[in-house]
């Protein structure tokens, strides 16, 4: 695997700006520094976050922080043309033309106040994407030193296969959690492991704390029975469940709460016993494994 040394826990920035906490520059500087103190060095962006505003706010904070750029890894995504005040889009759609990919990366670099992205991801697959055209853009961006790694997000194995015929895929960022673990059964994680593609997981806590259902009540009950054994919180056990998977998944944590970030890093030290991992899975599924 050729990709960068991304931190085991990745800080997702979607809610740092207008789509969430609306942190000011000082708040972002403080949060960046807190992440680095914990060992979280990778920051996950997308051009659309905050209606195309969060990258610029983060970039200002990053410059003000005086952090050595080589100490962190910046991820961004492009391709979604979102309905926003600063865009003239008539409908949400995807654009993977060569010119648009290159322009999007250059905009992200300008906003993030950096010379390069450690990782560029195609945000979601488009039915109209052409692997040859994408490859042309990626080759130019790599040649110019504007991106180091290249990958995709929310892509199926067949979609990755198509793109990888022309461009090396280093990462696939997918939705993965205890309550959304289809990637374990549909071949997605198997394929990535076979091909040396690193999985990153967005929404790693799933709907366990969002919804009150029969399923989530079963999960809370089972996690509650394991808290003392592992001296852990429920969210830490959910992360430890993901981290045990041999595909070497890195959870993308969307919180801006410093305590929860600290707890997430502590989850990396938890080694779930084999049967406890399956007890948690069974609680989610509501039935024993086949």
C-alpha positions as CSV (number, residue, x, y, z in Angstrom):
1,X,0.0,0.0,0.0
2,X,1.6,3.2,-1.2
3,X,-0.6,5.8,0.6
4,X,0.4,8.3,3.3
5,X,0.6,7.6,7.0
6,X,-2.9,8.8,7.8
7,X,-3.8,8.9,11.5
8,X,-5.8,5.9,12.8
9,X,-8.6,8.3,13.7
10,X,-9.4,11.0,11.2
11,X,-11.0,14.3,12.0
12,X,-14.0,15.0,9.8
13,X,-14.6,18.7,9.3
14,X,-18.1,18.7,7.8
15,X,-19.7,20.3,10.9
16,X,-16.8,22.7,11.8
17,X,-18.3,25.5,9.8
18,X,-21.8,26.6,8.6
19,X,-23.2,23.1,8.5
20,X,-22.7,22.7,12.2
21,X,-20.8,24.5,15.0
22,X,-19.9,27.5,13.0
23,X,-16.5,27.8,14.7
24,X,-14.6,31.0,14.4
25,X,-10.9,31.1,13.4
26,X,-9.7,30.8,17.0
27,X,-12.1,28.0,17.7
28,X,-10.7,26.1,14.6
29,X,-7.1,26.8,15.6
30,X,-7.8,25.4,19.1
31,X,-9.5,22.3,17.7
32,X,-6.7,21.6,15.2
33,X,-4.2,21.9,18.0
34,X,-6.2,19.6,20.2
35,X,-6.4,17.0,17.5
36,X,-2.6,17.1,17.0
37,X,-2.0,16.8,20.7
38,X,-4.1,13.6,20.6
39,X,-2.3,12.2,17.6
40,X,-5.1,12.9,15.1
41,X,-3.1,14.4,12.2
42,X,-5.5,13.7,9.3
43,X,-8.3,16.2,8.5
44,X,-11.1,15.2,6.1
45,X,-12.7,17.9,3.9
46,X,-14.9,18.2,0.9
47,X,-15.3,21.3,-1.3
48,X,-19.0,21.3,-0.6
49,X,-18.9,21.5,3.2
50,X,-20.5,24.6,4.5
51,X,-21.9,25.4,1.0
52,X,-18.3,25.7,-0.3
53,X,-17.1,27.8,2.7
54,X,-15.6,25.5,5.3
55,X,-12.3,24.8,3.5
56,X,-11.6,28.5,3.4
57,X,-12.4,29.0,7.1
58,X,-10.2,26.0,8.0
59,X,-7.4,27.3,5.7
60,X,-7.3,30.6,7.5
61,X,-7.1,28.8,10.9
62,X,-4.4,26.5,9.7
63,X,-2.3,29.4,8.6
64,X,-2.9,31.2,11.9
65,X,-1.9,28.1,13.8
66,X,1.7,28.1,12.4
67,X,1.6,24.3,12.3
68,X,4.2,22.7,10.1
69,X,2.3,21.5,7.0
70,X,4.4,18.3,6.9
71,X,2.9,17.3,10.3
72,X,-0.6,16.9,9.0
73,X,-2.5,15.2,6.2
74,X,-5.3,17.1,4.3
75,X,-8.0,15.2,2.4
76,X,-10.6,16.8,0.2
77,X,-13.3,15.6,-2.2
78,X,-14.7,16.9,-5.4
79,X,-17.3,16.1,-8.0
80,X,-20.6,17.1,-6.3
81,X,-22.1,20.2,-7.8
82,X,-24.2,21.4,-4.9
83,X,-27.0,23.9,-4.7
84,X,-25.4,26.9,-2.9
85,X,-25.4,30.7,-2.9
86,X,-22.0,30.9,-4.6
87,X,-22.8,28.4,-7.3
88,X,-25.3,28.8,-10.2
89,X,-26.3,25.1,-10.3
90,X,-29.9,24.4,-11.3
91,X,-29.8,20.9,-9.8
92,X,-27.5,18.9,-7.6
93,X,-25.3,16.8,-9.9
94,X,-21.8,15.3,-10.4
95,X,-19.1,16.8,-12.7
96,X,-16.0,14.7,-13.4
97,X,-14.8,16.5,-16.5
98,X,-11.0,16.9,-16.6
99,X,-11.2,20.7,-16.3
100,X,-13.6,20.6,-13.4
101,X,-11.6,18.1,-11.4
102,X,-8.4,20.2,-11.8
103,X,-10.3,23.5,-11.1
104,X,-11.9,22.0,-8.0
105,X,-8.5,20.9,-6.6
106,X,-7.0,24.3,-7.3
107,X,-9.9,25.9,-5.5
108,X,-9.4,23.6,-2.5
109,X,-5.7,24.4,-2.4
110,X,-6.4,28.1,-2.5
111,X,-9.0,27.9,0.2
112,X,-7.0,25.5,2.5
113,X,-3.9,27.8,1.9
114,X,-1.7,24.8,1.0
115,X,0.3,23.7,-2.0
116,X,-0.9,20.1,-2.1
117,X,-3.6,17.6,-0.9
118,X,-2.3,14.4,0.7
119,X,-5.4,12.8,-0.7
120,X,-8.0,13.7,-3.3
121,X,-11.3,11.7,-3.4
122,X,-14.0,11.6,-6.0
123,X,-16.9,12.3,-3.6
124,X,-19.6,10.0,-5.1
125,X,-19.9,7.9,-8.3
126,X,-21.5,9.5,-11.3
127,X,-23.3,7.4,-14.0
128,X,-21.6,9.6,-16.5
129,X,-18.0,9.4,-15.2
130,X,-15.3,8.3,-17.7
131,X,-12.2,6.6,-16.3
132,X,-10.0,8.0,-19.2
133,X,-11.0,11.6,-18.5
134,X,-10.6,11.2,-14.8
135,X,-7.2,9.6,-15.3
136,X,-6.0,12.6,-17.4
137,X,-6.9,15.0,-14.6
138,X,-5.3,12.8,-11.9
139,X,-2.1,12.5,-13.9
140,X,-1.8,16.2,-14.3
141,X,-2.5,16.9,-10.7
142,X,0.1,14.4,-9.6
143,X,2.6,15.6,-12.1
144,X,2.2,19.2,-10.8
145,X,2.5,18.0,-7.2
146,X,-1.0,19.2,-6.3
147,X,-2.1,15.8,-5.0
148,X,-0.2,12.9,-3.5
149,X,-2.7,10.1,-3.2
150,X,-5.9,9.6,-5.2
151,X,-9.0,7.7,-4.2
152,X,-12.8,7.5,-4.2
153,X,-15.7,7.8,-1.8
154,X,-18.9,5.7,-1.7
155,X,-17.8,3.6,-4.7
156,X,-18.6,-0.1,-5.2
157,X,-16.0,-2.7,-6.2
158,X,-17.1,-2.6,-9.9
159,X,-16.9,1.2,-9.9
160,X,-13.4,1.1,-8.3
161,X,-12.4,-1.5,-10.9
162,X,-13.4,0.7,-13.7
163,X,-11.5,3.8,-12.4
164,X,-8.5,1.7,-11.3
165,X,-7.9,0.5,-14.9
166,X,-6.5,4.0,-15.6
167,X,-5.6,5.5,-12.1
168,X,-4.2,3.9,-9.0
169,X,-6.8,3.9,-6.2
170,X,-5.3,4.3,-2.7
171,X,-8.4,4.9,-0.6
172,X,-12.2,4.3,-0.6
173,X,-14.1,6.3,2.0
174,X,-17.4,4.5,2.7
175,X,-20.2,4.6,5.2
176,X,-19.4,1.9,7.7
177,X,-20.5,1.2,11.2
178,X,-22.1,-1.5,13.4
179,X,-25.6,-0.5,12.0
180,X,-24.4,0.0,8.4
181,X,-22.0,-2.9,7.9
182,X,-23.1,-4.1,4.4
183,X,-19.6,-3.5,3.1
184,X,-18.6,-6.6,5.2
185,X,-21.0,-8.8,3.2
186,X,-21.3,-7.3,-0.3
187,X,-17.6,-7.8,-1.1
188,X,-16.6,-4.1,-0.7
189,X,-14.1,-4.6,2.2
190,X,-12.9,-7.9,0.7
191,X,-12.1,-6.2,-2.5
192,X,-10.3,-3.3,-0.9
193,X,-8.2,-5.6,1.3
194,X,-7.3,-7.8,-1.7
195,X,-6.3,-4.7,-3.8
196,X,-4.4,-2.9,-1.0
197,X,-7.0,-0.1,-0.9
198,X,-7.3,1.6,2.5
199,X,-10.9,1.9,3.8
200,X,-12.0,5.1,5.7
201,X,-15.4,5.0,7.4
202,X,-17.7,8.0,7.6
203,X,-20.5,8.0,10.2
204,X,-18.7,5.3,12.2
205,X,-21.2,5.4,15.1
206,X,-24.2,4.7,12.8
207,X,-27.6,5.5,14.2
208,X,-27.0,4.0,17.6
209,X,-27.3,7.3,19.4
210,X,-29.6,9.0,16.9
211,X,-32.5,6.6,16.8
212,X,-34.6,4.8,19.5
213,X,-35.5,1.5,17.9
214,X,-35.7,-2.1,18.9
215,X,-32.3,-2.6,17.2
216,X,-30.6,0.3,19.0
217,X,-32.1,-0.8,22.3
218,X,-30.6,-4.3,21.8
219,X,-27.2,-2.7,21.0
220,X,-27.3,-0.4,24.0
221,X,-28.1,-3.4,26.2
222,X,-25.2,-5.5,24.9
223,X,-22.7,-2.6,25.0
224,X,-23.8,-1.9,28.6
225,X,-22.9,-5.4,29.6
226,X,-19.3,-4.9,28.3
227,X,-18.6,-1.4,29.6
228,X,-17.0,-2.5,32.9
229,X,-15.0,-5.3,31.3
230,X,-13.3,-2.9,28.9
231,X,-13.5,0.2,31.1
232,X,-14.9,2.0,28.1
233,X,-17.8,4.1,26.9
234,X,-20.4,2.8,24.4
235,X,-19.0,5.0,21.6
236,X,-15.5,3.6,22.2
237,X,-16.8,0.1,22.0
238,X,-18.5,0.9,18.7
239,X,-15.2,2.2,17.3
240,X,-13.3,-0.7,18.7
241,X,-15.7,-3.0,16.9
242,X,-14.7,-1.3,13.6
243,X,-11.0,-1.2,14.4
244,X,-10.9,-5.0,14.9
245,X,-11.7,-5.6,11.3
246,X,-8.6,-6.8,9.4
247,X,-9.2,-4.4,6.5
248,X,-7.5,-1.7,8.7
249,X,-10.4,0.8,8.6
250,X,-9.8,4.4,9.8
251,X,-13.0,5.9,11.3
252,X,-13.7,9.5,10.3
253,X,-15.0,11.2,13.5
254,X,-17.3,14.2,12.8
255,X,-17.4,15.6,16.4
256,X,-16.0,19.0,17.4
257,X,-16.3,18.0,21.1
258,X,-12.7,17.7,22.5
259,X,-13.7,15.0,25.1
260,X,-15.2,12.8,22.4
261,X,-12.1,13.2,20.2
262,X,-10.0,12.1,23.2
263,X,-12.3,9.1,23.8
264,X,-12.0,8.1,20.1
265,X,-8.3,8.0,20.3
266,X,-8.5,5.9,23.5
267,X,-10.7,3.4,21.6
268,X,-7.6,2.5,19.5
269,X,-6.2,0.8,22.6
270,X,-9.2,-1.5,23.1
271,X,-8.8,-5.0,21.8
272,X,-12.2,-6.6,21.7
273,X,-12.2,-10.4,22.4
274,X,-13.4,-12.4,19.4
275,X,-16.7,-13.6,21.0
276,X,-17.5,-10.0,22.3
277,X,-17.1,-8.8,18.7
278,X,-19.7,-11.3,17.6
279,X,-22.0,-10.6,20.6
280,X,-22.1,-7.0,19.5
281,X,-22.8,-8.0,15.9
282,X,-25.6,-10.4,17.0
283,X,-27.2,-7.6,19.0
284,X,-27.3,-5.4,15.9
285,X,-28.7,-8.1,13.6
286,X,-31.1,-9.5,16.1
287,X,-30.2,-13.1,15.2
288,X,-27.2,-15.4,15.4
289,X,-24.7,-15.4,12.5
290,X,-25.5,-18.0,9.8
